[in-house]
Amino acid sequence: MTTRSISAIARDIVSAHREAGKNPPYLAAYVAPMLYLNSITDNYGADDGEYVVIYALSNLSHWRHPDAKRLKDELKVILHQHNPGRYKAPK
């Protein structure tokens, strides 16, 4: 699987929410920082990319949308590729 940049995935997540007419608080707090990350090794302020993605996935756990699983799985693949001993690959 070819991985896209974290910012590209985040743009799709924001677009899907806007398309559904939703603007939950976690978009600004947890997804918006991913817009500034190209890869998992980038930093957003004092937070490293790994934790930015973990926080976002945690807050997206209840998100339901036709593209939700695919987009969340893309982020999980990036985490797994970064640290396979810590993160499971999505099924």
C-alpha positions as CSV (number, residue, x, y, z in Angstrom):
1,M,0.0,0.0,0.0
2,T,1.4,3.4,-1.0
3,T,1.1,5.8,1.9
4,R,0.0,9.4,1.3
5,S,1.1,12.3,3.4
6,I,-0.6,12.8,6.7
7,S,-1.7,16.2,5.6
8,A,-3.5,14.7,2.5
9,I,-5.4,12.3,4.7
10,A,-6.3,15.1,7.1
11,R,-7.6,17.2,4.3
12,D,-9.9,14.3,3.3
13,I,-11.1,13.9,6.9
14,V,-12.0,17.6,7.1
15,S,-13.7,17.5,3.7
16,A,-15.8,14.5,4.7
17,H,-16.9,16.2,7.8
18,R,-17.8,19.4,6.0
19,E,-19.6,17.5,3.3
20,A,-21.7,15.9,6.0
21,G,-22.4,19.4,7.5
22,K,-20.5,18.6,10.7
23,N,-17.8,20.6,12.5
24,P,-17.1,18.7,15.7
25,P,-14.6,20.2,18.2
26,Y,-12.0,17.5,17.6
27,L,-11.5,18.7,14.0
28,A,-9.8,21.9,15.2
29,A,-8.1,20.3,18.2
30,Y,-6.8,17.0,16.8
31,V,-7.3,16.8,13.0
32,A,-6.2,20.3,12.1
33,P,-2.6,19.8,13.4
34,M,-2.2,16.9,11.0
35,L,-2.7,19.4,8.1
36,Y,0.9,20.5,8.9
37,L,2.5,17.1,8.9
38,N,4.0,15.5,5.9
39,S,5.2,12.4,7.6
40,I,5.0,10.7,11.0
41,T,8.5,12.0,11.9
42,D,7.5,15.7,11.5
43,N,6.6,17.8,14.6
44,Y,3.7,20.1,15.2
45,G,4.9,22.5,17.8
46,A,6.2,20.5,20.8
47,D,4.3,17.4,19.7
48,D,5.8,14.8,17.5
49,G,3.8,13.5,14.5
50,E,3.3,10.1,16.1
51,Y,1.3,11.5,19.0
52,V,-0.6,13.9,16.9
53,V,-1.9,11.0,14.8
54,I,-2.6,8.9,17.9
55,Y,-4.6,11.7,19.5
56,A,-6.6,12.2,16.2
57,L,-7.4,8.5,15.9
58,S,-8.5,8.4,19.4
59,N,-10.9,11.3,18.8
60,L,-12.1,9.9,15.5
61,S,-13.0,6.5,17.0
62,H,-16.7,7.2,16.9
63,W,-16.7,8.9,13.5
64,R,-18.9,7.2,11.0
65,H,-18.8,8.1,7.3
66,P,-18.5,6.0,4.1
67,D,-14.8,6.9,4.0
68,A,-14.1,6.8,7.7
69,K,-12.6,3.3,8.0
70,R,-10.4,3.8,4.9
71,L,-9.0,7.1,6.2
72,K,-8.5,5.9,9.7
73,D,-6.8,2.7,8.3
74,E,-4.4,4.8,6.3
75,L,-3.3,6.6,9.5
76,K,-3.0,3.2,11.3
77,V,-0.8,1.9,8.4
78,I,1.5,4.9,8.8
79,L,1.8,4.2,12.6
80,H,2.5,0.5,11.9
81,Q,5.1,1.3,9.3
82,H,6.8,3.7,11.8
83,N,6.8,1.3,14.7
84,P,5.5,-2.2,13.9
85,G,6.3,-3.5,17.4
86,R,4.0,-1.0,19.0
87,Y,1.1,-0.6,16.4
88,K,-0.9,-3.3,14.7
89,A,-1.5,-3.2,11.0
90,P,-5.2,-2.6,10.3
91,K,-7.2,-5.7,9.1
